[in-house]
Structure formats: C-alpha cells, structure tokens
Amino acid sequence: MIAINNLTFEIGARALYDEANWHIKPGDKTGLIGANGTGKTTLLKLIVGDYAPTGGTISMAKDLKIGYLNQDLLSYQSEKSILHVAMEAFARQNQLHTEIEKLLKKLETDYSDEILHKLSDKQHEFDALDGYNIEFKAHEILAGLGFSEDDQKRPLSEFSGGWRMRVMLAKILLQAPDILLLDEPTNHLDLPSIKWLETYLQAFDGAIVIVSHDRWFLDRVVNRIVESRKGKLISYAGNYSFYVEEKGMREEIQRNEYKNQQQKIKQEERLIERFRAKASKAKFAQSRIKMLERMDRVDDVDDDNPSVNFSFKFSKQSGRHVIRLEDVSKSYPAIKILEHASAIIEKGDKIALIGANGRGKSTLLRIIAGTEQFGGECITGHNVTETFFAQHQLESLHLDNEVLQELQSFAPKHTETELRSILGSFLFTGDDVFKKIRVLSGGEKSRVALAKALTADANFLILDEPTNHLDIQSVNILIQALNQFEGTFIVVSHDRYLLDNVANKIWFIEDQKIKEYPGTYAEYEEWQAKRAVSAPKEAPAQQKKEEKPAPKPQAQHDDKSKQLKKLNLTLQQLEDKISQLEKEIKDAELELSKEEIYQDQAKLKTANERYQKAKTELQTSQADWEGLAEQIMELEGS
C-alpha cells in the first residue's frame, strides 16, 4: 500500500530520519508513537507530499485515496452549515446533483431525447454512488461526533476550534479513503465521542495510521505499533499494551547483551595490557586490538521512562472537608448545568470529573476555584490552599523568561537544585532549562505550566485537561507526580489511562446533579455498562410520563436516609481499615528488605507471615468495600 524505503529527512544539520523503513499494508491499523520532537507529524506530512524527503523513497499506488486529519485544519473557515461542510466530502455526488437539477429545469421546456438520455445517465451514476443516502451518512457521523440536529444547521464559523476539528474529521471519514492518517484525533473529543470513534475505526475496512498519546484509544483501535526513535521506525505487532511488554523484553535482552559484551571487552583489554610490553606477545596483542576495533558494539539501553524524583511539599495540611458545595445552581441562556446540586470533596480525595462536552465539567471546576458566578454556596475548608491549572494559563507564561526563571519567580522558596530536579522530571534537562518560553512548543509550554502548578504551596489541585499537548512519556510523568501528591485533587481529562491510574472517585453530572461513583475509572465503566443493560427500555411516552416520579412517603424516605447513613459510616470504617492495612504492608515490605531479617530464618518467617496476613486481610476488606459501595449506589439510585 505504502512503502517507505531508506527514508532520510534532515532539518538543518539534524537528521530527523536516517534511512528509516516501514511498509504499510492493507488493513494495518497502526499507532505511530514516540516522544515529542521525534518526527511523527513530519512523517505524516512526508507521506502526503507536504514535505520532500532528503533521501530514500515513499512509494504508493497513484489512485490511493488518503484521508489526512491534521491540526492545520483548525484554521479552516466557512459560513456554510457544518452539514454542508461535511457533505463537501462527496465531491462527485454533489456535482452530479447540481447537473441533475439543471437537466430537470431544462426538461420543463425541452423534451428532447438528448436531455432525457443525459438525465438518465446522471441519475444512474448518482444512484451507483449511493447519492440518495449521502445526507443520511453525514447526519449519522456528525451525530456520533456529538453534533445535535440543530447544531448541524449552524454555520461552521460559530464553532470553536475543537468543534471545527470534529467537522473536519467527519468530512474525512465520509470520503471513505483507502488509508486514514490521523494526527491526535482525540485531542478535541469528549469521552462519548472518543468511544464512538473507537467503534467506527474498529469497523473501518481500510488502513489507519494514528498519532496519539491516548493509550486506551490505541489499545482499542490498533493492531500494530511503530515507534519513531533515534531516526528509525521500529515496528511491534500488537496494540500499545503489547508494545510496552515486548519492548521491555527486547530491552532486557539488549541490556544483558551489553553487560556481557562489556565484560568481554574488559577481559580483552586486560589481556592486551598484560602482553603489550612483551616482544614475544606483541603480535598476539595487536590481533586482539584489531578484534576489539572490528567488534560490532551493543548499545546500552536508554531510559525512556524518567521517574519523578522529587516530593511535593505543602506547608500546612487541610481540614477533613476541603470543599462543600451546597444547593449550587448554574445555567446559561441556552442550557441548565446544575440545579440545587450538592457534593463534598474530602481530604485525600483524587476525583476524576468526567462526561460529555457541554455538561458543565469546566464550569464546575471554575465554581470550585471561585472564578465563576453561581447560585448557592461553595465553602472552602480549613487550611485549604489551592492551585488551578487550565489550558488558558499557558497564555500567562512570561514569554521572555527562561524556563528555570519562570519557576524561580513562581516558587522562590525552592532552591535552584530542587527546581532543576522538578524540570528534569518534566523532561527539561541540561541547557533546556535556559530556553526562552517563547520558543517552546505547545507540549513544552504545557509541561512548564504543569511544573508550576505542582510546585505551588497547595494542598488542593484543580486540573482542567492537563494532558492536552502531552506525549505518552509526559502523561506517564504526570501520573507519577499525581500518585506521589499527598494532598487532594480534582481533574478533568479525556485520557482514560490517566484517570484510571490516579483517581479513587468518579464524579459525573446527571440530571443537573453531581453524582459520585466510589472507585476507579475502569470500575466505573464496568458499573455504567451494567447500568445501561439493566435500565428498563420504556416507550418514549412512558419515559416522559415517569420523568418526575411521585414523591415517596416521608417515613420511607427517613428509613432510606438512616440506612444510607449507616452504610456510609461502615464504608468509612472500611476505608480507614484499608489505609491501615496498606501501611502495615508497606512496613512489612520494608522489614523484609532488611539484611538482618532475611539472614535470620526465624525472623524472616515471622515477618513473612505478618506480610501475608495483612495482604489477605486487605484483599478481603477491598472486596467488602466494593460490595458495600455497590449497595450504596443502588440505594441512592432507587
């Protein structure tokens, strides 16, 4: 389908690709990954011909139809409706429709056989191209990407950049290309739209190449990973999870080969040194030197996964209740977001706020941060110090500052060594810390802004889409950072891998209320799937009739409240027990690592029994917690 042979592409003196090879076959669904700056977007531009290679070839069939979604499409403007813009994908069908309309007009005055034959031919071709269904197809794809019937009639110019990108994606999908090249397609999508796109791409017959930092998305869509690294394209047959496992195995083999070779080199060097001075052994020494020079050296494994090696400190601990939302109402002229909603954020909560765009996630974050007008109360708890990260804060970075200066001016209590360590964790190493903010890419600016947010003397973090513009490596760093953070946070993100790895509670807005699921994102997804299956499928009229259920008798309501209160108290006690058991396990692991323990058989046995007992108790307590949480959710929903 597409053959990339010995591709070389240079930018100035730097070779972005150096004799790289890759063959894209029909039906391949490939995730193109690599750190920012390794040339992923550049490679897509090389394939479509926007750039010319310095060396090597990119060959493909002349009639190959390529659909290419790139971030440059954000600048596309039109006063036409988004339905019309999406239907521009059907160029030939639109042309035939216009010609048929003209022929029908002529037919009102000219009944000649020539006009009738032309009309018949055009209608036959239009029918063969499924022209009568193109509007339905456009409606279907736009609806899947989150556009309502009314939205589809509005002009493209009324929509923000992210929504315009969705229209461009719809247009590309409607073209039914042989191969799709998608550069960060999930960047401007909410979770329901991402799930819809996953389903669509799974059923897509052609080949796909996706550049994405969304690990869950890649796992569900691709069957091959190609990593852009050190000027080469390295292929792995499997999804992203397989790639992580396979790469780990390859690196372990390489690491062992490197160690063995280094050991052999040292032995040879000792032999050479020993016999070099002896005339009788000079020839032998020279032959060993030549052998070393000819040796094909194995490189050591580079550490592509830097770890966060600093701890987040705040000067004071917050009280138990961090935020209390009471009777909160918020609406805009066209939409009601919240109505008499209440919720509590407690110390230690790691909350993922999820849902479709337009449901009010960012609005709720601004209410919590105190930057949005609303009805009701948002009460900040004792000793709570907060910091708010949102994408618009990238604009508040001082462009003439160097990266290190930017952090020094924001966190003067930190030493330069501490700040360099923090920046190193966010991939700013060596002289990178002296780069001016103005020359940084969007992803680099995001990392600087995140580093600032995480160095603030804050025990409560509010994070709105922190993974935008971040590559997979940077997302992994953010996950490590949030897992080390001992305070409280609430995060909005469409990156499900991040949410599943950092959150212990899920918030979602439903019926203008803030609902809570007490568990991880993966557990929430499973619960939602069961909920969707068990939901009664009523007729629309019946649903409408039952939208406002009759109020329950007060006695029944009081019994339910008492039961919920009792269950929540038991749940809290279980959570405390789980925390204590986790501490015991950590202490036991530390004890087992001590030399005096593992060298004494009796002590080792006692320590191991203590560890296994705590582990078994933890598993039992976690199972009890899950059962109790399900019971509470069912009772709250009844």
PATORLO-295090 format. One record per residue (C-alpha): x, y, z; residue in three letters. Coordinates in steps of 0.25 Angstrom, whole numbers, padded with zeros to 4 digits, always signed. Layout:
<sites>
XYZala/...
</sites>
This chain:
<sites>
+0000+0000+0000met/+0011+0010+0004ile/+0026+0006+0004ala/+0036+0015+0012ile/+0050+0011+0008asn/+0063+0017+0014asn/+0056+0030+0017leu/+0065+0041+0021thr/+0059+0055+0025phe/+0068+0066+0030glu/+0065+0079+0037ile/+0077+0088+0037gly/+0089+0079+0042ala/+0079+0070+0049arg/+0075+0057+0043ala/+0060+0054+0048leu/+0060+0041+0040tyr/+0072+0033+0036asp/+0070+0022+0026glu/+0057+0018+0032ala/+0048+0007+0027asn/+0033+0004+0028trp/+0023-0003+0019his/+0008+0000+0022ile/+0000-0012+0017lys/-0015-0012+0014pro/-0023-0014+0027gly/-0012-0009+0036asp/-0017-0001+0048lys/-0004+0005+0053thr/-0001+0014+0065gly/+0011+0023+0062leu/+0017+0027+0075ile/+0030+0034+0080gly/+0034+0045+0089ala/+0031+0060+0085asn/+0041+0064+0074gly/+0043+0051+0068thr/+0036+0054+0055gly/+0023+0047+0056lys/+0015+0059+0050thr/+0026+0061+0040thr/+0025+0047+0035leu/+0010+0048+0032leu/+0014+0061+0024lys/+0024+0053+0017leu/+0014+0042+0013ile/+0004+0052+0007val/+0015+0060+0000gly/+0015+0073+0008asp/+0030+0071+0010tyr/+0040+0064+0001ala/+0050+0054+0007pro/+0065+0057+0007thr/+0068+0043+0003gly/+0061+0030+0001gly/+0047+0028-0005thr/+0032+0027-0001ile/+0024+0020-0012ser/+0009+0017-0013met/-0001+0014-0024ala/-0005+0026-0032lys/-0020+0024-0029asp/-0018+0022-0014leu/-0028+0031-0007lys/-0023+0037+0006ile/-0031+0044+0017gly/-0022+0053+0026tyr/-0026+0059+0039leu/-0016+0069+0044asn/-0016+0081+0054gln/-0015+0091+0042asp/-0029+0089+0039leu/-0033+0097+0051leu/-0031+0109+0043ser/-0042+0105+0032tyr/-0053+0115+0032gln/-0067+0115+0025ser/-0080+0122+0027glu/-0087+0109+0022lys/-0094+0100+0031ser/-0086+0089+0037ile/-0095+0078+0030leu/-0092+0085+0017his/-0077+0086+0020val/-0077+0071+0024ala/-0084+0067+0011met/-0073+0074+0003glu/-0067+0060+0004ala/-0076+0055-0007phe/-0070+0064-0018ala/-0075+0055-0030arg/-0089+0053-0024gln/-0090+0068-0021asn/-0086+0071-0035gln/-0096+0061-0041leu/-0107+0066-0032his/-0105+0080-0038thr/-0105+0075-0052glu/-0117+0067-0050ile/-0125+0079-0044glu/-0121+0087-0057lys/-0125+0076-0066leu/-0139+0075-0059leu/-0140+0090-0061lys/-0137+0089-0076lys/-0147+0077-0077leu/-0158+0087-0073glu/-0157+0093-0087thr/-0148+0083-0095asp/-0153+0069-0096tyr/-0142+0064-0106ser/-0136+0050-0105asp/-0123+0056-0103glu/-0127+0063-0090ile/-0134+0050-0085leu/-0122+0041-0088his/-0113+0051-0081lys/-0122+0051-0069leu/-0123+0036-0069ser/-0108+0034-0069asp/-0106+0045-0058lys/-0117+0039-0049gln/-0111+0025-0051his/-0097+0029-0047glu/-0103+0037-0035phe/-0110+0024-0031asp/-0098+0016-0033ala/-0090+0025-0024leu/-0101+0024-0013asp/-0104+0039-0015gly/-0118+0038-0009tyr/-0112+0034+0005asn/-0101+0044+0006ile/-0108+0053+0015glu/-0112+0042+0024phe/-0098+0037+0025lys/-0093+0052+0028ala/-0104+0053+0039his/-0100+0040+0045glu/-0085+0043+0046ile/-0087+0057+0051leu/-0097+0051+0062ala/-0087+0041+0066gly/-0077+0053+0068leu/-0086+0060+0077gly/-0094+0069+0068phe/-0109+0071+0070ser/-0119+0073+0059glu/-0119+0088+0062asp/-0104+0089+0062asp/-0103+0083+0048gln/-0111+0094+0043lys/-0102+0105+0049arg/-0090+0111+0041pro/-0076+0106+0043leu/-0071+0120+0047ser/-0080+0119+0060glu/-0072+0108+0066phe/-0059+0108+0074ser/-0046+0101+0068gly/-0048+0088+0075gly/-0062+0086+0069trp/-0058+0091+0055arg/-0047+0080+0056met/-0059+0070+0058arg/-0065+0075+0046val/-0052+0073+0038met/-0051+0059+0044leu/-0066+0056+0039ala/-0062+0061+0025lys/-0050+0052+0024ile/-0058+0039+0029leu/-0069+0042+0019leu/-0059+0042+0008gln/-0057+0027+0011ala/-0042+0027+0008pro/-0033+0015+0006asp/-0024+0020+0017ile/-0026+0029+0029leu/-0015+0037+0035leu/-0020+0043+0048leu/-0011+0053+0056asp/-0016+0053+0070glu/-0031+0051+0067pro/-0035+0050+0081thr/-0030+0064+0085asn/-0043+0071+0083his/-0052+0060+0086leu/-0060+0057+0099asp/-0061+0043+0105leu/-0074+0039+0098pro/-0069+0044+0084ser/-0055+0036+0087ile/-0063+0023+0089lys/-0072+0026+0077trp/-0059+0028+0068leu/-0053+0015+0074glu/-0065+0007+0069thr/-0064+0014+0056tyr/-0049+0011+0054leu/-0050-0003+0058gln/-0060-0006+0047ala/-0053+0003+0037phe/-0048-0006+0025asp/-0036+0002+0021gly/-0022+0004+0027ala/-0021+0014+0038ile/-0009+0021+0044val/-0011+0029+0057ile/-0002+0038+0064val/-0008+0039+0079ser/-0004+0040+0093his/-0017+0033+0098asp/-0012+0019+0102arg/-0027+0013+0104trp/-0030+0018+0090phe/-0018+0012+0083leu/-0021-0001+0091asp/-0035-0002+0086arg/-0032+0002+0071val/-0019-0002+0066val/-0012-0016+0063asn/+0002-0011+0061arg/+0011+0000+0068ile/+0022+0007+0060val/+0032+0015+0069glu/+0039+0027+0064ser/+0052+0027+0071arg/+0066+0031+0068lys/+0063+0034+0053gly/+0058+0020+0051lys/+0044+0013+0051leu/+0043+0001+0060ile/+0031-0008+0058ser/+0023-0016+0068tyr/+0012-0026+0064ala/+0001-0023+0074gly/-0006-0012+0082asn/+0000-0002+0091tyr/+0000-0011+0103ser/+0007-0022+0095phe/+0017-0012+0091tyr/+0020-0008+0105val/+0022-0023+0109glu/+0030-0026+0096glu/+0039-0014+0097lys/+0042-0018+0112gly/+0046-0032+0107met/+0055-0026+0096arg/+0062-0016+0105glu/+0065-0027+0115glu/+0071-0036+0105ile/+0079-0023+0100gln/+0083-0020+0114arg/+0089-0034+0116asn/+0096-0034+0103glu/+0102-0020+0106tyr/+0107-0025+0120lys/+0113-0038+0114asn/+0120-0030+0103gln/+0125-0020+0113gln/+0131-0031+0122gln/+0137-0038+0110lys/+0143-0024+0105ile/+0149-0022+0119lys/+0155-0036+0119gln/+0161-0034+0105glu/+0167-0020+0110glu/+0173-0027+0122arg/+0180-0037+0113leu/+0185-0026+0103ile/+0190-0018+0115glu/+0197-0030+0120arg/+0204-0035+0107phe/+0206-0021+0100arg/+0220-0019+0106ala/+0225-0033+0103lys/+0232-0034+0090ala/+0229-0049+0089ser/+0214-0046+0090lys/+0213-0033+0083ala/+0207-0039+0070lys/+0196-0046+0079phe/+0193-0033+0086ala/+0192-0026+0072gln/+0182-0036+0067ser/+0173-0035+0080arg/+0173-0019+0078ile/+0169-0021+0063lys/+0158-0031+0068met/+0153-0021+0078leu/+0152-0010+0067glu/+0144-0019+0058arg/+0134-0023+0069met/+0120-0019+0066asp/+0117-0011+0079arg/+0104-0013+0086val/+0098+0000+0091asp/+0093+0001+0106asp/+0078+0003+0107val/+0074+0017+0108asp/+0064+0020+0120asp/+0052+0025+0112asp/+0043+0026+0125asn/+0049+0036+0134pro/+0043+0035+0148ser/+0038+0047+0157val/+0049+0048+0167asn/+0044+0060+0176phe/+0033+0060+0186ser/+0022+0070+0187phe/+0022+0078+0200lys/+0012+0088+0205phe/+0013+0096+0218ser/+0000+0092+0224lys/-0010+0081+0224gln/-0024+0083+0220ser/-0036+0080+0229gly/-0045+0068+0226arg/-0055+0075+0217his/-0047+0082+0206val/-0059+0087+0198ile/-0074+0087+0201arg/-0084+0090+0190leu/-0098+0093+0195glu/-0110+0096+0187asp/-0102+0100+0175val/-0109+0105+0163ser/-0103+0109+0150lys/-0109+0112+0136ser/-0106+0119+0123tyr/-0117+0125+0114pro/-0118+0112+0105ala/-0114+0101+0116ile/-0116+0098+0130lys/-0103+0092+0136ile/-0106+0090+0151leu/-0119+0091+0159glu/-0119+0091+0175his/-0107+0081+0174ala/-0098+0077+0186ser/-0085+0070+0188ala/-0073+0069+0197ile/-0058+0068+0194ile/-0051+0062+0206glu/-0036+0062+0209lys/-0029+0051+0201gly/-0040+0050+0190asp/-0034+0048+0176lys/-0046+0051+0167ile/-0048+0050+0152ala/-0059+0058+0147leu/-0064+0052+0134ile/-0075+0054+0124gly/-0078+0059+0110ala/-0075+0073+0106asn/-0085+0083+0109gly/-0089+0076+0122arg/-0082+0087+0131gly/-0069+0080+0135lys/-0060+0092+0133ser/-0071+0101+0139thr/-0072+0093+0151leu/-0057+0094+0153leu/-0057+0109+0152arg/-0068+0109+0162ile/-0059+0101+0171ile/-0048+0110+0168ala/-0056+0122+0171gly/-0055+0128+0157thr/-0069+0126+0153glu/-0082+0133+0157gln/-0093+0123+0162phe/-0105+0121+0172gly/-0103+0114+0185gly/-0090+0112+0193glu/-0076+0107+0191cys/-0070+0106+0205ile/-0055+0104+0205thr/-0050+0096+0217gly/-0040+0100+0228his/-0025+0102+0223asn/-0029+0099+0209val/-0019+0105+0199thr/-0022+0102+0184glu/-0016+0104+0170thr/-0024+0103+0157phe/-0018+0098+0144phe/-0025+0101+0131ala/-0020+0102+0117gln/-0023+0117+0116his/-0012+0118+0127gln/-0001+0115+0116leu/-0004+0129+0112glu/+0000+0135+0125ser/+0014+0129+0124leu/+0025+0140+0123his/+0030+0139+0108leu/+0043+0146+0111asp/+0046+0137+0123asn/+0055+0125+0122glu/+0049+0112+0127val/+0057+0112+0140leu/+0054+0127+0142gln/+0039+0124+0141glu/+0039+0114+0152leu/+0048+0123+0161gln/+0039+0135+0160ser/+0027+0126+0164phe/+0033+0117+0175ala/+0044+0126+0181pro/+0045+0117+0193lys/+0051+0105+0185his/+0066+0104+0183thr/+0071+0104+0168glu/+0075+0089+0170thr/+0061+0086+0174glu/+0055+0093+0162leu/+0065+0087+0153arg/+0061+0073+0158ser/+0046+0077+0156ile/+0049+0082+0142leu/+0057+0069+0139gly/+0045+0061+0143ser/+0037+0068+0133phe/+0048+0066+0122leu/+0055+0079+0123phe/+0070+0074+0124thr/+0083+0081+0123gly/+0082+0094+0115asp/+0067+0092+0112asp/+0065+0100+0125val/+0071+0112+0119phe/+0061+0112+0107lys/+0052+0124+0106lys/+0037+0121+0108ile/+0034+0128+0094arg/+0042+0117+0086val/+0035+0105+0093leu/+0025+0096+0086ser/+0011+0095+0091gly/+0014+0082+0099gly/+0027+0088+0105glu/+0019+0100+0110lys/+0008+0091+0116ser/+0019+0084+0124arg/+0025+0097+0129val/+0011+0101+0133ala/+0009+0087+0140leu/+0022+0088+0147ala/+0018+0102+0152lys/+0004+0096+0157ala/+0011+0085+0164leu/+0022+0094+0171thr/+0011+0103+0177ala/+0010+0102+0192asp/-0004+0096+0190ala/-0011+0084+0197asn/-0022+0084+0187phe/-0020+0084+0172leu/-0031+0087+0161ile/-0027+0082+0148leu/-0034+0084+0135asp/-0030+0076+0123glu/-0015+0075+0128pro/-0011+0064+0117thr/-0014+0073+0105asn/-0002+0074+0096his/+0006+0064+0105leu/+0012+0051+0099asp/+0011+0038+0105ile/+0024+0040+0113gln/+0019+0053+0119ser/+0006+0047+0122val/+0013+0036+0130asn/+0021+0046+0137ile/+0008+0054+0141leu/+0003+0040+0146ile/+0015+0038+0155gln/+0014+0052+0160ala/-0001+0051+0164leu/+0001+0038+0171asn/+0012+0044+0179gln/+0004+0056+0183phe/-0001+0054+0197glu/-0012+0065+0196gly/-0025+0066+0189thr/-0029+0068+0175phe/-0040+0068+0164ile/-0036+0066+0150val/-0044+0067+0136val/-0037+0059+0125ser/-0041+0051+0113his/-0029+0042+0115asp/-0035+0029+0122arg/-0022+0023+0125tyr/-0018+0035+0133leu/-0032+0035+0140leu/-0031+0020+0143asp/-0017+0021+0149asn/-0019+0034+0158val/-0034+0035+0162ala/-0041+0028+0174asn/-0054+0034+0172lys/-0062+0038+0159ile/-0071+0050+0158trp/-0081+0052+0147phe/-0092+0062+0145ile/-0106+0055+0142glu/-0120+0062+0143asp/-0113+0075+0147gln/-0108+0068+0160lys/-0093+0064+0163ile/-0093+0049+0164lys/-0081+0041+0170glu/-0076+0027+0168tyr/-0066+0022+0179pro/-0056+0014+0171gly/-0046+0015+0159thr/-0050+0019+0145tyr/-0049+0004+0140ala/-0059+0000+0151glu/-0068+0012+0147tyr/-0068+0008+0133glu/-0072-0006+0137glu/-0083-0001+0146trp/-0088+0008+0135gln/-0089-0004+0125ala/-0097-0012+0135lys/-0106+0000+0138arg/-0108+0002+0123ala/-0112-0013+0121val/-0121-0013+0133ser/-0128+0000+0130ala/-0143-0002+0126pro/-0146+0000+0112lys/-0159+0008+0113glu/-0166+0015+0101ala/-0163+0030+0100pro/-0177+0034+0105ala/-0176+0025+0117gln/-0162+0031+0120gln/-0167+0045+0119lys/-0179+0041+0128lys/-0169+0036+0138glu/-0159+0047+0137glu/-0164+0053+0151lys/-0167+0041+0160pro/-0177+0043+0171ala/-0171+0047+0184pro/-0168+0035+0194lys/-0175+0035+0207pro/-0167+0043+0218gln/-0165+0030+0227ala/-0159+0022+0215gln/-0150+0034+0212his/-0145+0035+0226asp/-0143+0020+0227asp/-0134+0021+0214lys/-0126+0032+0219ser/-0123+0025+0232lys/-0119+0012+0224gln/-0110+0021+0215leu/-0104+0028+0227lys/-0101+0014+0234lys/-0095+0008+0221leu/-0087+0021+0218asn/-0081+0020+0233leu/-0077+0005+0231thr/-0071+0009+0217leu/-0063+0020+0224gln/-0058+0010+0235gln/-0054+0000+0224leu/-0046+0011+0217glu/-0039+0014+0230asp/-0036-0001+0231lys/-0031-0002+0217ile/-0022+0010+0219ser/-0016+0004+0232gln/-0014-0010+0225leu/-0007-0003+0213glu/+0002+0004+0223lys/+0005-0010+0230glu/+0008-0016+0217ile/+0018-0005+0214lys/+0024-0006+0227asp/+0025-0021+0225ala/+0032-0020+0212glu/+0042-0010+0218leu/+0045-0020+0229glu/+0046-0032+0219leu/+0057-0023+0211ser/+0066-0022+0223lys/+0078-0031+0223glu/+0077-0035+0238glu/+0063-0041+0235ile/+0066-0049+0222tyr/+0079-0055+0228gln/+0071-0060+0241asp/+0061-0071+0237gln/+0052-0070+0249ala/+0051-0054+0247lys/+0049-0056+0232leu/+0037-0066+0235lys/+0031-0057+0245thr/+0032-0044+0236ala/+0027-0052+0224asn/+0015-0057+0232glu/+0011-0043+0236arg/+0012-0038+0222tyr/+0004-0050+0216gln/-0007-0048+0227lys/-0008-0033+0224ala/-0009-0035+0210lys/-0020-0046+0211thr/-0028-0036+0221glu/-0026-0025+0210leu/-0032-0033+0199gln/-0044-0037+0208thr/-0046-0023+0212ser/-0045-0018+0198gln/-0056-0028+0193ala/-0065-0024+0205asp/-0063-0009+0201trp/-0067-0012+0187glu/-0079-0019+0191gly/-0083-0008+0201leu/-0081+0002+0190ala/-0090-0005+0180glu/-0101-0006+0191gln/-0100+0009+0194ile/-0100+0013+0179met/-0113+0004+0177glu/-0119+0010+0189leu/-0116+0024+0185glu/-0122+0021+0171gly/-0135+0015+0176ser/
</sites>
